[in-house]
């Protein structure tokens, strides 16, 4: 590897450290630039960054002047040095044109460095690169194949679309050559051309004709890559090349069956790279085609069973085989074989192989669920792996495998994982646990316990929407209220730092504090706690600097609610008045308004602070069916189809039943869920006191107390996007039209729950007198659930000058035909009017 | 749906870049940023961890040979195990060429390392699966280079012959 350079100049000997024997000081020229290796050695002696920079700058200056002199002899050396300095991170753009000059040179050395420089310093963003095109064109037709190779390589690595367009013809020519050295390179170059300029794909088609008949593995390999590229990009090409399946199968078979071939052997396997590429092409060809898939069945089974698995290379082939089997239309036996291979991978000592297995199983768990279930215990073991990527995949896969049968066991493992995993996993894991618990909880008690476990161990990582979801769950688990509040209270005593836990606990104590002090818990030993102790805890939350403003809001409201449940009202009054001057505006406002409740509106306080009724699950919470019980004995569960309305006086319900007749209607929940204090006091009074079905007039000034409930209540009703994207436009309909009163229904689908239809009623009045005290009521058959939100007003102005709108939400899980009975009451020209009607003309799209 | 190697990097444990081959057009500034970030991520990995990691929208396959990390960025759907084999094949080629290759060989002969890489891969794909074939081509090219630089007589140098 010795190379001799001619040297001139009087300084030469010292610079070149005696490499060269003679030197004649005939010409006074600049000393020859130092050699590459010298420069590298020198730079490496630098002890500081500054020293290195100085050396580099000095050398760059020398190189620059050398370039200016247009010195052909040393250009190559200088560019090489520049490339080295570029790799160290220093700018080298002034060498770009020099690379082009090198490429144009006749010397092979120059071309080699020139093309390398071009690939490192230039790219298609700089117009300069186009200057290469002509050189490359010439070099593609050079007499030396290594020069042609350089050109093909450069074009194939960095050719821009313009260059590719200009030179595609040359590449295509070379694709047809009999020189296998050039042919293989031309194939990969063509791949690049096609990636850059897909329209040019057609022109390479003829040249692909007998590519697979090649014996040379290099050509075979690159040809398969080219064919793969073409098939992936064009469905036409794909159909065209399907006929190659038998040939590909044959080649693959030969590779497996053939004896030892030293040239292509890797750990006893013959050309694994080619095998993998062929398998990948087969995958694409067999993908949606039964015939092709069948034609490759045997060879896939053969590869799957015969490949040596002791080394990574064998497993690489097996992996590709599995991917192919799962993607094509393979017979079930083959699929089971594939999954079993993945199962074996899971037991492999090599963590790379375990990783790859988990990734694949995650992809197939939806389609081959049962087969993957068989490997569940191995997958769960991977939760304990040290590698982060493996743990993550194992977690995702575990959640995918949870079902009604294995929920208890799986949850134990997943909760253990939650305890000990890295923070980056906790949020996802907690969400996954909640979701799984919601779907498959064997009992309400188990469900609450699981939630408690998550809140207490990973409480700071749960997502914000967990709080309202959990509150809703707890509210609906009526018989567990005492148990829940007790457990949450105890948790608070231990730790008040985890905000979601604190918020849920505060809310519960506010709601069920009476159960707590009366020691009513059945599930476990009831604790003895006094009202003062409870208030101490809640006040502690208000004062603690661990509590966020939101948490403080929860605590204050909870304390307020207890004023109707506890007897120590005076203490509560004191707390509330203190916070009337809190710096926190939110807290201050609440306190002031609660104060008002104590003073001026004390008569309303009990009603406003009453117990919350069962809430319908909002669409975003997934299945609206409440928990499947899996056959476990439960304490008497109220029939979930008739949510017991704790606050709904029984006689109102009966009235409706009587009124609407028949046994097939369900008493309607004709209210907004009482927010306390409600944002518009009207409907609350309707619900509680006023049984007259003519609907109460808007009551005397009600303080517009801000909603202090957890935001989700409103989220579920008005701020929840009820008018989100309409997947299918459902035509509106006229539900009622009589005596000048017309009621139209318009529809939306609640997003994302398609079982809920959101109907907006529009009531208009064509008569010359207003219809006042207007109340709309509705009832639906048993299989439906209905929710009526508050109307926009209760006056339908005369002569179509305006309308009343009101929203109805109908849950129709069984997708039955929607029917409704409506009752309308209003006052018109001083006389009360009442009417009943059946609405049966719902458009099919509203309930299908 | 293109299965492609986006780039390959070689770097030392001290975070010094020894080779970078980019198979997609990327701005110089972005390259520097990505290299810096990726080196940090890979160097932070513990020995017990697997050779694959997710980074940005790519899969990184890396392996350490003595003091050098060989790092490839591939598209999501690629077969990571075969990429490990590709890396290994490259190391074998270097080893055969330099004779028990070590980091210093690659430092002082970086351009040769590039030549070998460019004879082995093009656009991120293998050109030839035969070790012998690749090494032979390099050998022949080296010979061509030597013919270029064959010693000239002093008189020839002076332009007098």
Interface residues (C-beta under 8 A of the other chain):
Chain A: X1 X3 X4 X5 X6 X8 X22 X24 X26 X36 X37 X40 X41 X44 X80 X83 X84 X87 X88 X89 X107 X108 X109 X112 X113 X116 X119 X123 X124 X125 X144 X146 X149 X152 X153 X156 X157 X158 X160 X181 X184 X185 X188 X189 X191 X192 X195 X217 X218 X221 X222 X225 X228 X229 X232 X263 X264 X266 X271 X272 X273 X274 X276 X280 X312 X313 X315 X316 X317 X319 X320 X323 X351 X352 X353 X354 X355 X356 X386 X387 X388 X389 X390
Chain B: X1 X2 X3 X17 X18 X19 X20 X23 X25 X26 X27 X32 X46 X48 X49 X50 X51 X52 X53 X54 X79 X80 X81 X82 X84 X85 X86 X89 X107 X108 X110 X111 X114 X115 X118 X119 X122 X123 X125 X126 X127 X128 X129 X130 X131 X132 X133 X137 X140 X141 X142 X144 X145 X146 X147 X148 X149 X151 X152 X154 X157 X158
